[in-house]
Amino acid sequence: NALSTTLILDIETNGNQLLDVGAVLYAGELHERSSAQLGAWISKATHVCGHNLIAHDAPFLRKRLQSDVFAGK
């Protein structure tokens, strides 16, 4: 089931600083003010979706996490 491996993601920033992370993966929910756990969640997902993901969230997270964090997604 593709939905069980789809990460739904949204982050809030003030431009340079991460203020909030919200994510859902299958039955789990992540809500924190850092990206500490987010890399592992992205690694588990086969697909990532979210509001403004391509234009904002992915470029921002690539700078803070490993640069290939969204490779193959």
Distance bins in CASP14 RR format, pairs under 12 A and 6 or more apart:
PFRMAT RR
TARGET T0000
AUTHOR 0000-0000-0000
RMODE 2
METHOD distances of the structure
MODEL  1
1 26 0 0 0 0 1 0 0 0 0 0 0
1 46 0 0 0 0 0 1 0 0 0 0 0
1 47 0 0 0 0 0 1 0 0 0 0 0
2 26 0 0 0 0 0 1 0 0 0 0 0
2 45 0 0 0 0 0 1 0 0 0 0 0
2 46 1 0 0 1 0 0 0 0 0 0 0
2 47 1 0 0 1 0 0 0 0 0 0 0
2 48 0 0 0 0 0 1 0 0 0 0 0
2 49 0 0 0 0 0 1 0 0 0 0 0
3 24 0 0 0 0 0 1 0 0 0 0 0
3 25 0 0 0 0 0 1 0 0 0 0 0
3 26 0 0 0 0 1 0 0 0 0 0 0
3 27 0 0 0 0 0 1 0 0 0 0 0
3 45 0 0 0 0 0 1 0 0 0 0 0
3 46 0 0 0 0 0 1 0 0 0 0 0
3 47 0 0 0 0 1 0 0 0 0 0 0
3 49 0 0 0 0 0 1 0 0 0 0 0
4 24 0 0 0 0 0 1 0 0 0 0 0
4 25 0 0 0 0 1 0 0 0 0 0 0
4 26 1 0 1 0 0 0 0 0 0 0 0
4 27 0 0 0 0 1 0 0 0 0 0 0
4 28 0 0 0 0 0 1 0 0 0 0 0
4 44 0 0 0 0 0 1 0 0 0 0 0
4 45 0 0 0 0 1 0 0 0 0 0 0
4 46 0 0 0 0 1 0 0 0 0 0 0
4 47 0 0 0 0 0 1 0 0 0 0 0
5 24 0 0 0 0 0 1 0 0 0 0 0
5 25 1 0 0 1 0 0 0 0 0 0 0
5 26 1 0 0 1 0 0 0 0 0 0 0
5 41 0 0 0 0 0 1 0 0 0 0 0
5 42 0 0 0 0 0 1 0 0 0 0 0
5 43 0 0 0 0 0 1 0 0 0 0 0
5 44 1 0 0 1 0 0 0 0 0 0 0
5 45 1 0 1 0 0 0 0 0 0 0 0
5 46 1 0 1 0 0 0 0 0 0 0 0
5 47 1 0 0 1 0 0 0 0 0 0 0
5 48 0 0 0 0 0 1 0 0 0 0 0
5 49 0 0 0 0 0 1 0 0 0 0 0
5 73 0 0 0 0 0 1 0 0 0 0 0
6 23 0 0 0 0 0 1 0 0 0 0 0
6 24 0 0 0 0 1 0 0 0 0 0 0
6 25 1 0 0 1 0 0 0 0 0 0 0
6 26 0 0 0 0 1 0 0 0 0 0 0
6 41 0 0 0 0 0 1 0 0 0 0 0
6 42 0 0 0 0 0 1 0 0 0 0 0
6 44 0 0 0 0 0 1 0 0 0 0 0
6 45 1 0 0 1 0 0 0 0 0 0 0
6 46 1 0 0 1 0 0 0 0 0 0 0
6 47 1 0 1 0 0 0 0 0 0 0 0
6 48 1 0 0 1 0 0 0 0 0 0 0
6 49 1 0 0 1 0 0 0 0 0 0 0
6 50 0 0 0 0 1 0 0 0 0 0 0
6 53 0 0 0 0 0 1 0 0 0 0 0
6 73 0 0 0 0 1 0 0 0 0 0 0
7 21 0 0 0 0 0 1 0 0 0 0 0
7 22 0 0 0 0 0 1 0 0 0 0 0
7 23 1 0 1 0 0 0 0 0 0 0 0
7 24 1 0 0 1 0 0 0 0 0 0 0
7 25 1 0 1 0 0 0 0 0 0 0 0
7 26 0 0 0 0 1 0 0 0 0 0 0
7 28 0 0 0 0 0 1 0 0 0 0 0
7 29 0 0 0 0 0 1 0 0 0 0 0
7 30 0 0 0 0 1 0 0 0 0 0 0
7 37 0 0 0 0 0 1 0 0 0 0 0
7 38 0 0 0 0 1 0 0 0 0 0 0
7 39 0 0 0 0 1 0 0 0 0 0 0
7 40 0 0 0 0 0 1 0 0 0 0 0
7 41 1 0 1 0 0 0 0 0 0 0 0
7 42 1 0 0 1 0 0 0 0 0 0 0
7 43 0 0 0 0 1 0 0 0 0 0 0
7 44 1 0 0 1 0 0 0 0 0 0 0
7 45 1 1 0 0 0 0 0 0 0 0 0
7 46 0 0 0 0 1 0 0 0 0 0 0
7 47 1 0 0 1 0 0 0 0 0 0 0
7 48 1 0 1 0 0 0 0 0 0 0 0
7 49 1 0 0 1 0 0 0 0 0 0 0
7 50 0 0 0 0 1 0 0 0 0 0 0
7 53 0 0 0 0 1 0 0 0 0 0 0
7 57 0 0 0 0 0 1 0 0 0 0 0
7 58 0 0 0 0 0 1 0 0 0 0 0
7 61 0 0 0 0 0 1 0 0 0 0 0
7 69 0 0 0 0 0 1 0 0 0 0 0
7 70 0 0 0 0 0 1 0 0 0 0 0
7 73 0 0 0 0 1 0 0 0 0 0 0
8 21 0 0 0 0 0 1 0 0 0 0 0
8 22 0 0 0 0 1 0 0 0 0 0 0
8 23 1 0 0 1 0 0 0 0 0 0 0
8 24 1 0 1 0 0 0 0 0 0 0 0
8 25 1 0 0 1 0 0 0 0 0 0 0
8 26 0 0 0 0 0 1 0 0 0 0 0
8 28 0 0 0 0 0 1 0 0 0 0 0
8 29 0 0 0 0 1 0 0 0 0 0 0
8 30 0 0 0 0 0 1 0 0 0 0 0
8 41 0 0 0 0 0 1 0 0 0 0 0
8 42 0 0 0 0 0 1 0 0 0 0 0
8 45 0 0 0 0 1 0 0 0 0 0 0
8 47 0 0 0 0 1 0 0 0 0 0 0
8 48 0 0 0 0 1 0 0 0 0 0 0
8 49 1 0 1 0 0 0 0 0 0 0 0
8 50 1 0 1 0 0 0 0 0 0 0 0
8 51 0 0 0 0 1 0 0 0 0 0 0
8 53 0 0 0 0 1 0 0 0 0 0 0
8 57 0 0 0 0 0 1 0 0 0 0 0
9 20 0 0 0 0 0 1 0 0 0 0 0
9 21 1 0 0 1 0 0 0 0 0 0 0
9 22 1 0 0 1 0 0 0 0 0 0 0
9 23 1 0 1 0 0 0 0 0 0 0 0
9 24 0 0 0 0 1 0 0 0 0 0 0
9 25 0 0 0 0 1 0 0 0 0 0 0
9 29 0 0 0 0 0 1 0 0 0 0 0
9 30 0 0 0 0 1 0 0 0 0 0 0
9 31 0 0 0 0 0 1 0 0 0 0 0
9 35 0 0 0 0 0 1 0 0 0 0 0
9 38 1 0 0 1 0 0 0 0 0 0 0
9 39 0 0 0 0 0 1 0 0 0 0 0
9 41 0 0 0 0 1 0 0 0 0 0 0
9 42 1 0 0 1 0 0 0 0 0 0 0
9 45 0 0 0 0 1 0 0 0 0 0 0
9 47 0 0 0 0 0 1 0 0 0 0 0
9 48 1 0 1 0 0 0 0 0 0 0 0
9 49 1 0 0 1 0 0 0 0 0 0 0
9 50 1 0 1 0 0 0 0 0 0 0 0
9 51 0 0 0 0 1 0 0 0 0 0 0
9 52 0 0 0 0 0 1 0 0 0 0 0
9 53 1 0 0 1 0 0 0 0 0 0 0
9 54 0 0 0 0 0 1 0 0 0 0 0
9 56 0 0 0 0 0 1 0 0 0 0 0
9 57 1 0 0 1 0 0 0 0 0 0 0
9 58 0 0 0 0 1 0 0 0 0 0 0
9 60 0 0 0 0 0 1 0 0 0 0 0
9 61 0 0 0 0 1 0 0 0 0 0 0
9 69 0 0 0 0 0 1 0 0 0 0 0
9 70 0 0 0 0 0 1 0 0 0 0 0
9 73 0 0 0 0 0 1 0 0 0 0 0
10 18 0 0 0 0 0 1 0 0 0 0 0
10 19 0 0 0 0 0 1 0 0 0 0 0
10 20 0 0 0 0 1 0 0 0 0 0 0
10 21 1 0 0 1 0 0 0 0 0 0 0
10 22 1 0 1 0 0 0 0 0 0 0 0
10 23 1 0 0 1 0 0 0 0 0 0 0
10 24 0 0 0 0 1 0 0 0 0 0 0
10 30 0 0 0 0 0 1 0 0 0 0 0
10 31 0 0 0 0 0 1 0 0 0 0 0
10 38 0 0 0 0 0 1 0 0 0 0 0
10 48 0 0 0 0 0 1 0 0 0 0 0
10 49 0 0 0 0 1 0 0 0 0 0 0
10 50 1 0 1 0 0 0 0 0 0 0 0
10 51 1 0 1 0 0 0 0 0 0 0 0
10 52 0 0 0 0 1 0 0 0 0 0 0
10 53 0 0 0 0 1 0 0 0 0 0 0
10 56 0 0 0 0 1 0 0 0 0 0 0
10 57 1 0 0 1 0 0 0 0 0 0 0
10 58 0 0 0 0 0 1 0 0 0 0 0
10 60 0 0 0 0 0 1 0 0 0 0 0
10 61 0 0 0 0 0 1 0 0 0 0 0
11 17 0 0 0 0 0 1 0 0 0 0 0
11 18 1 0 0 1 0 0 0 0 0 0 0
11 19 1 0 0 1 0 0 0 0 0 0 0
11 20 1 0 0 1 0 0 0 0 0 0 0
11 21 1 0 1 0 0 0 0 0 0 0 0
11 22 1 0 0 1 0 0 0 0 0 0 0
11 23 0 0 0 0 1 0 0 0 0 0 0
11 30 0 0 0 0 0 1 0 0 0 0 0
11 31 0 0 0 0 0 1 0 0 0 0 0
11 32 0 0 0 0 0 1 0 0 0 0 0
11 33 0 0 0 0 0 1 0 0 0 0 0
11 34 0 0 0 0 0 1 0 0 0 0 0
11 35 0 0 0 0 1 0 0 0 0 0 0
11 38 0 0 0 0 1 0 0 0 0 0 0
11 42 0 0 0 0 0 1 0 0 0 0 0
11 48 0 0 0 0 0 1 0 0 0 0 0
11 50 0 0 0 0 1 0 0 0 0 0 0
11 51 0 0 0 0 1 0 0 0 0 0 0
11 52 0 0 0 0 1 0 0 0 0 0 0
11 53 0 0 0 0 1 0 0 0 0 0 0
11 56 1 0 0 1 0 0 0 0 0 0 0
11 57 1 0 1 0 0 0 0 0 0 0 0
11 58 0 0 0 0 1 0 0 0 0 0 0
11 59 0 0 0 0 0 1 0 0 0 0 0
11 60 1 0 0 1 0 0 0 0 0 0 0
11 61 1 0 0 1 0 0 0 0 0 0 0
11 64 0 0 0 0 1 0 0 0 0 0 0
11 65 0 0 0 0 0 1 0 0 0 0 0
12 18 1 0 0 1 0 0 0 0 0 0 0
12 19 1 0 1 0 0 0 0 0 0 0 0
12 20 1 0 1 0 0 0 0 0 0 0 0
12 21 0 0 0 0 1 0 0 0 0 0 0
12 22 0 0 0 0 1 0 0 0 0 0 0
12 31 0 0 0 0 0 1 0 0 0 0 0
12 32 0 0 0 0 0 1 0 0 0 0 0
12 33 0 0 0 0 1 0 0 0 0 0 0
12 51 0 0 0 0 0 1 0 0 0 0 0
12 52 0 0 0 0 0 1 0 0 0 0 0
12 56 0 0 0 0 1 0 0 0 0 0 0
12 57 0 0 0 0 1 0 0 0 0 0 0
12 60 0 0 0 0 0 1 0 0 0 0 0
13 19 1 0 1 0 0 0 0 0 0 0 0
13 20 0 0 0 0 1 0 0 0 0 0 0
13 21 0 0 0 0 1 0 0 0 0 0 0
13 33 0 0 0 0 0 1 0 0 0 0 0
13 35 0 0 0 0 0 1 0 0 0 0 0
13 52 0 0 0 0 0 1 0 0 0 0 0
13 56 1 0 0 1 0 0 0 0 0 0 0
13 57 0 0 0 0 1 0 0 0 0 0 0
13 59 0 0 0 0 0 1 0 0 0 0 0
13 60 1 0 1 0 0 0 0 0 0 0 0
13 61 0 0 0 0 1 0 0 0 0 0 0
13 63 0 0 0 0 0 1 0 0 0 0 0
13 64 0 0 0 0 1 0 0 0 0 0 0
14 20 0 0 0 0 0 1 0 0 0 0 0
14 60 0 0 0 0 0 1 0 0 0 0 0
15 56 0 0 0 0 1 0 0 0 0 0 0
15 57 0 0 0 0 0 1 0 0 0 0 0
15 59 0 0 0 0 0 1 0 0 0 0 0
15 60 1 0 0 1 0 0 0 0 0 0 0
15 63 0 0 0 0 0 1 0 0 0 0 0
15 64 0 0 0 0 0 1 0 0 0 0 0
16 60 0 0 0 0 1 0 0 0 0 0 0
16 63 0 0 0 0 1 0 0 0 0 0 0
16 64 0 0 0 0 0 1 0 0 0 0 0
17 33 0 0 0 0 1 0 0 0 0 0 0
17 34 0 0 0 0 0 1 0 0 0 0 0
17 35 0 0 0 0 0 1 0 0 0 0 0
17 60 0 0 0 0 0 1 0 0 0 0 0
17 63 0 0 0 0 0 1 0 0 0 0 0
17 64 0 0 0 0 0 1 0 0 0 0 0
18 32 0 0 0 0 1 0 0 0 0 0 0
18 33 1 0 0 1 0 0 0 0 0 0 0
18 34 1 0 0 1 0 0 0 0 0 0 0
18 35 1 0 1 0 0 0 0 0 0 0 0
18 36 0 0 0 0 0 1 0 0 0 0 0
18 38 0 0 0 0 1 0 0 0 0 0 0
18 56 0 0 0 0 0 1 0 0 0 0 0
18 57 0 0 0 0 0 1 0 0 0 0 0
18 60 1 0 0 1 0 0 0 0 0 0 0
18 61 0 0 0 0 1 0 0 0 0 0 0
18 63 0 0 0 0 0 1 0 0 0 0 0
18 64 1 0 0 1 0 0 0 0 0 0 0
18 65 0 0 0 0 0 1 0 0 0 0 0
19 32 0 0 0 0 0 1 0 0 0 0 0
19 33 1 0 0 1 0 0 0 0 0 0 0
19 34 0 0 0 0 1 0 0 0 0 0 0
19 35 0 0 0 0 0 1 0 0 0 0 0
19 60 0 0 0 0 0 1 0 0 0 0 0
20 30 0 0 0 0 0 1 0 0 0 0 0
20 31 1 0 0 1 0 0 0 0 0 0 0
20 32 1 0 0 1 0 0 0 0 0 0 0
20 33 1 0 1 0 0 0 0 0 0 0 0
20 34 0 0 0 0 1 0 0 0 0 0 0
20 35 0 0 0 0 0 1 0 0 0 0 0
20 38 0 0 0 0 0 1 0 0 0 0 0
20 57 0 0 0 0 0 1 0 0 0 0 0
21 29 0 0 0 0 0 1 0 0 0 0 0
21 30 1 0 0 1 0 0 0 0 0 0 0
21 31 1 0 0 1 0 0 0 0 0 0 0
21 32 1 0 1 0 0 0 0 0 0 0 0
21 33 1 0 0 1 0 0 0 0 0 0 0
21 34 1 0 0 1 0 0 0 0 0 0 0
21 35 1 0 0 1 0 0 0 0 0 0 0
21 36 0 0 0 0 1 0 0 0 0 0 0
21 37 0 0 0 0 1 0 0 0 0 0 0
21 38 1 0 1 0 0 0 0 0 0 0 0
21 39 0 0 0 0 0 1 0 0 0 0 0
21 41 0 0 0 0 1 0 0 0 0 0 0
21 42 0 0 0 0 0 1 0 0 0 0 0
21 57 0 0 0 0 1 0 0 0 0 0 0
21 60 0 0 0 0 0 1 0 0 0 0 0
21 61 0 0 0 0 1 0 0 0 0 0 0
21 64 0 0 0 0 0 1 0 0 0 0 0
21 65 0 0 0 0 0 1 0 0 0 0 0
22 28 0 0 0 0 0 1 0 0 0 0 0
22 29 1 0 0 1 0 0 0 0 0 0 0
22 30 1 0 1 0 0 0 0 0 0 0 0
22 31 1 0 1 0 0 0 0 0 0 0 0
22 32 1 0 0 1 0 0 0 0 0 0 0
22 33 0 0 0 0 0 1 0 0 0 0 0
22 34 0 0 0 0 0 1 0 0 0 0 0
22 35 0 0 0 0 0 1 0 0 0 0 0
22 37 0 0 0 0 0 1 0 0 0 0 0
22 38 0 0 0 0 1 0 0 0 0 0 0
22 41 0 0 0 0 1 0 0 0 0 0 0
22 50 0 0 0 0 0 1 0 0 0 0 0
22 51 0 0 0 0 0 1 0 0 0 0 0
22 57 0 0 0 0 0 1 0 0 0 0 0
23 29 1 0 0 1 0 0 0 0 0 0 0
23 30 1 0 1 0 0 0 0 0 0 0 0
23 31 1 0 0 1 0 0 0 0 0 0 0
23 32 0 0 0 0 1 0 0 0 0 0 0
23 35 0 0 0 0 0 1 0 0 0 0 0
23 37 0 0 0 0 1 0 0 0 0 0 0
23 38 1 0 0 1 0 0 0 0 0 0 0
23 39 0 0 0 0 1 0 0 0 0 0 0
23 40 0 0 0 0 0 1 0 0 0 0 0
23 41 1 0 1 0 0 0 0 0 0 0 0
23 42 0 0 0 0 1 0 0 0 0 0 0
23 44 0 0 0 0 0 1 0 0 0 0 0
23 45 0 0 0 0 1 0 0 0 0 0 0
23 48 0 0 0 0 1 0 0 0 0 0 0
23 49 0 0 0 0 0 1 0 0 0 0 0
23 50 0 0 0 0 1 0 0 0 0 0 0
23 53 0 0 0 0 0 1 0 0 0 0 0
23 57 0 0 0 0 0 1 0 0 0 0 0
23 61 0 0 0 0 0 1 0 0 0 0 0
24 30 1 0 0 1 0 0 0 0 0 0 0
24 31 0 0 0 0 1 0 0 0 0 0 0
24 41 0 0 0 0 1 0 0 0 0 0 0
24 45 0 0 0 0 0 1 0 0 0 0 0
24 48 0 0 0 0 0 1 0 0 0 0 0
24 49 0 0 0 0 0 1 0 0 0 0 0
24 50 0 0 0 0 0 1 0 0 0 0 0
25 37 0 0 0 0 0 1 0 0 0 0 0
25 38 0 0 0 0 0 1 0 0 0 0 0
25 39 0 0 0 0 0 1 0 0 0 0 0
25 40 0 0 0 0 1 0 0 0 0 0 0
25 41 1 0 1 0 0 0 0 0 0 0 0
25 42 0 0 0 0 1 0 0 0 0 0 0
25 43 0 0 0 0 0 1 0 0 0 0 0
25 44 1 0 0 1 0 0 0 0 0 0 0
25 45 1 0 0 1 0 0 0 0 0 0 0
25 46 0 0 0 0 0 1 0 0 0 0 0
25 47 0 0 0 0 0 1 0 0 0 0 0
25 48 0 0 0 0 1 0 0 0 0 0 0
25 49 0 0 0 0 0 1 0 0 0 0 0
26 41 0 0 0 0 0 1 0 0 0 0 0
26 44 0 0 0 0 1 0 0 0 0 0 0
26 45 0 0 0 0 1 0 0 0 0 0 0
26 46 0 0 0 0 0 1 0 0 0 0 0
26 47 0 0 0 0 0 1 0 0 0 0 0
28 37 0 0 0 0 0 1 0 0 0 0 0
28 41 0 0 0 0 1 0 0 0 0 0 0
28 44 0 0 0 0 0 1 0 0 0 0 0
28 45 0 0 0 0 0 1 0 0 0 0 0
29 37 0 0 0 0 0 1 0 0 0 0 0
29 41 0 0 0 0 0 1 0 0 0 0 0
30 36 0 0 0 0 1 0 0 0 0 0 0
30 37 1 0 0 1 0 0 0 0 0 0 0
30 38 1 0 0 1 0 0 0 0 0 0 0
30 39 0 0 0 0 0 1 0 0 0 0 0
30 40 0 0 0 0 1 0 0 0 0 0 0
30 41 1 0 0 1 0 0 0 0 0 0 0
30 42 0 0 0 0 0 1 0 0 0 0 0
30 44 0 0 0 0 0 1 0 0 0 0 0
30 45 0 0 0 0 0 1 0 0 0 0 0
31 37 0 0 0 0 0 1 0 0 0 0 0
31 38 0 0 0 0 0 1 0 0 0 0 0
31 41 0 0 0 0 0 1 0 0 0 0 0
32 38 0 0 0 0 1 0 0 0 0 0 0
32 39 0 0 0 0 0 1 0 0 0 0 0
32 41 0 0 0 0 0 1 0 0 0 0 0
34 61 0 0 0 0 0 1 0 0 0 0 0
34 64 0 0 0 0 1 0 0 0 0 0 0
34 65 0 0 0 0 0 1 0 0 0 0 0
35 41 0 0 0 0 1 0 0 0 0 0 0
35 42 0 0 0 0 1 0 0 0 0 0 0
35 57 0 0 0 0 0 1 0 0 0 0 0
35 60 0 0 0 0 1 0 0 0 0 0 0
35 61 1 0 0 1 0 0 0 0 0 0 0
35 62 0 0 0 0 0 1 0 0 0 0 0
35 63 0 0 0 0 0 1 0 0 0 0 0
35 64 1 0 1 0 0 0 0 0 0 0 0
35 65 1 0 0 1 0 0 0 0 0 0 0
35 66 0 0 0 0 0 1 0 0 0 0 0
35 69 0 0 0 0 1 0 0 0 0 0 0
36 64 0 0 0 0 0 1 0 0 0 0 0
36 65 0 0 0 0 0 1 0 0 0 0 0
37 43 0 0 0 0 0 1 0 0 0 0 0
37 44 0 0 0 0 0 1 0 0 0 0 0
37 65 0 0 0 0 0 1 0 0 0 0 0
38 44 0 0 0 0 0 1 0 0 0 0 0
38 45 0 0 0 0 0 1 0 0 0 0 0
38 48 0 0 0 0 0 1 0 0 0 0 0
38 57 0 0 0 0 0 1 0 0 0 0 0
38 58 0 0 0 0 0 1 0 0 0 0 0
38 60 0 0 0 0 0 1 0 0 0 0 0
38 61 1 0 0 1 0 0 0 0 0 0 0
38 62 0 0 0 0 0 1 0 0 0 0 0
38 64 0 0 0 0 1 0 0 0 0 0 0
38 65 1 0 0 1 0 0 0 0 0 0 0
38 66 0 0 0 0 0 1 0 0 0 0 0
38 69 0 0 0 0 1 0 0 0 0 0 0
38 70 0 0 0 0 0 1 0 0 0 0 0
39 45 0 0 0 0 1 0 0 0 0 0 0
39 48 0 0 0 0 0 1 0 0 0 0 0
39 61 0 0 0 0 1 0 0 0 0 0 0
39 62 0 0 0 0 0 1 0 0 0 0 0
39 64 0 0 0 0 1 0 0 0 0 0 0
39 65 1 0 1 0 0 0 0 0 0 0 0
39 66 0 0 0 0 1 0 0 0 0 0 0
39 68 0 0 0 0 0 1 0 0 0 0 0
39 69 1 0 0 1 0 0 0 0 0 0 0
39 70 0 0 0 0 0 1 0 0 0 0 0
39 73 0 0 0 0 0 1 0 0 0 0 0
40 65 0 0 0 0 0 1 0 0 0 0 0
40 66 0 0 0 0 0 1 0 0 0 0 0
40 69 0 0 0 0 0 1 0 0 0 0 0
41 48 0 0 0 0 1 0 0 0 0 0 0
41 61 0 0 0 0 0 1 0 0 0 0 0
41 65 0 0 0 0 0 1 0 0 0 0 0
41 69 0 0 0 0 0 1 0 0 0 0 0
41 73 0 0 0 0 0 1 0 0 0 0 0
42 48 1 0 0 1 0 0 0 0 0 0 0
42 49 0 0 0 0 0 1 0 0 0 0 0
42 53 0 0 0 0 0 1 0 0 0 0 0
42 57 0 0 0 0 0 1 0 0 0 0 0
42 58 0 0 0 0 1 0 0 0 0 0 0
42 61 1 0 0 1 0 0 0 0 0 0 0
42 62 0 0 0 0 0 1 0 0 0 0 0
42 64 0 0 0 0 0 1 0 0 0 0 0
42 65 1 0 0 1 0 0 0 0 0 0 0
42 66 0 0 0 0 1 0 0 0 0 0 0
42 68 0 0 0 0 0 1 0 0 0 0 0
42 69 1 0 1 0 0 0 0 0 0 0 0
42 70 1 0 0 1 0 0 0 0 0 0 0
42 71 0 0 0 0 1 0 0 0 0 0 0
42 72 0 0 0 0 0 1 0 0 0 0 0
42 73 1 0 0 1 0 0 0 0 0 0 0
43 65 0 0 0 0 1 0 0 0 0 0 0
43 66 0 0 0 0 1 0 0 0 0 0 0
43 68 0 0 0 0 0 1 0 0 0 0 0
43 69 1 0 0 1 0 0 0 0 0 0 0
43 70 0 0 0 0 0 1 0 0 0 0 0
43 71 0 0 0 0 0 1 0 0 0 0 0
43 72 0 0 0 0 0 1 0 0 0 0 0
43 73 0 0 0 0 1 0 0 0 0 0 0
44 73 0 0 0 0 0 1 0 0 0 0 0
45 69 0 0 0 0 0 1 0 0 0 0 0
45 70 0 0 0 0 1 0 0 0 0 0 0
45 71 0 0 0 0 0 1 0 0 0 0 0
45 72 0 0 0 0 0 1 0 0 0 0 0
45 73 1 0 0 1 0 0 0 0 0 0 0
46 70 0 0 0 0 0 1 0 0 0 0 0
46 72 0 0 0 0 1 0 0 0 0 0 0
46 73 1 0 0 1 0 0 0 0 0 0 0
47 53 0 0 0 0 0 1 0 0 0 0 0
47 70 0 0 0 0 0 1 0 0 0 0 0
47 72 0 0 0 0 1 0 0 0 0 0 0
47 73 1 0 0 1 0 0 0 0 0 0 0
48 54 0 0 0 0 0 1 0 0 0 0 0
48 57 0 0 0 0 1 0 0 0 0 0 0
48 58 1 0 0 1 0 0 0 0 0 0 0
48 61 0 0 0 0 1 0 0 0 0 0 0
48 69 0 0 0 0 1 0 0 0 0 0 0
48 70 1 0 0 1 0 0 0 0 0 0 0
48 71 0 0 0 0 0 1 0 0 0 0 0
48 72 0 0 0 0 1 0 0 0 0 0 0
48 73 1 0 1 0 0 0 0 0 0 0 0
49 57 0 0 0 0 0 1 0 0 0 0 0
49 58 0 0 0 0 0 1 0 0 0 0 0
49 70 0 0 0 0 0 1 0 0 0 0 0
49 73 0 0 0 0 1 0 0 0 0 0 0
50 56 0 0 0 0 1 0 0 0 0 0 0
50 57 1 0 0 1 0 0 0 0 0 0 0
50 58 0 0 0 0 1 0 0 0 0 0 0
50 61 0 0 0 0 0 1 0 0 0 0 0
50 73 0 0 0 0 0 1 0 0 0 0 0
51 57 0 0 0 0 1 0 0 0 0 0 0
51 58 0 0 0 0 0 1 0 0 0 0 0
52 58 0 0 0 0 1 0 0 0 0 0 0
52 59 0 0 0 0 0 1 0 0 0 0 0
52 60 0 0 0 0 1 0 0 0 0 0 0
53 59 0 0 0 0 1 0 0 0 0 0 0
53 60 0 0 0 0 0 1 0 0 0 0 0
53 61 0 0 0 0 1 0 0 0 0 0 0
53 62 0 0 0 0 0 1 0 0 0 0 0
53 70 0 0 0 0 1 0 0 0 0 0 0
53 73 0 0 0 0 1 0 0 0 0 0 0
54 60 0 0 0 0 0 1 0 0 0 0 0
54 61 0 0 0 0 0 1 0 0 0 0 0
54 62 0 0 0 0 0 1 0 0 0 0 0
54 70 0 0 0 0 1 0 0 0 0 0 0
54 73 0 0 0 0 0 1 0 0 0 0 0
56 62 0 0 0 0 0 1 0 0 0 0 0
56 63 0 0 0 0 0 1 0 0 0 0 0
57 63 0 0 0 0 0 1 0 0 0 0 0
57 64 0 0 0 0 0 1 0 0 0 0 0
57 65 0 0 0 0 0 1 0 0 0 0 0
57 69 0 0 0 0 0 1 0 0 0 0 0
57 70 0 0 0 0 1 0 0 0 0 0 0
58 64 0 0 0 0 0 1 0 0 0 0 0
58 65 0 0 0 0 0 1 0 0 0 0 0
58 67 0 0 0 0 0 1 0 0 0 0 0
58 68 0 0 0 0 0 1 0 0 0 0 0
58 69 0 0 0 0 1 0 0 0 0 0 0
58 70 1 0 1 0 0 0 0 0 0 0 0
58 71 0 0 0 0 0 1 0 0 0 0 0
58 72 0 0 0 0 0 1 0 0 0 0 0
58 73 0 0 0 0 1 0 0 0 0 0 0
59 65 0 0 0 0 0 1 0 0 0 0 0
59 67 0 0 0 0 0 1 0 0 0 0 0
59 69 0 0 0 0 0 1 0 0 0 0 0
59 70 0 0 0 0 1 0 0 0 0 0 0
60 69 0 0 0 0 0 1 0 0 0 0 0
60 70 0 0 0 0 0 1 0 0 0 0 0
61 67 0 0 0 0 1 0 0 0 0 0 0
61 68 0 0 0 0 0 1 0 0 0 0 0
61 69 1 0 0 1 0 0 0 0 0 0 0
61 70 1 0 0 1 0 0 0 0 0 0 0
61 73 0 0 0 0 0 1 0 0 0 0 0
62 68 0 0 0 0 1 0 0 0 0 0 0
62 69 1 0 0 1 0 0 0 0 0 0 0
62 70 1 0 0 1 0 0 0 0 0 0 0
62 71 0 0 0 0 1 0 0 0 0 0 0
62 73 0 0 0 0 0 1 0 0 0 0 0
63 69 0 0 0 0 1 0 0 0 0 0 0
65 71 0 0 0 0 0 1 0 0 0 0 0
END
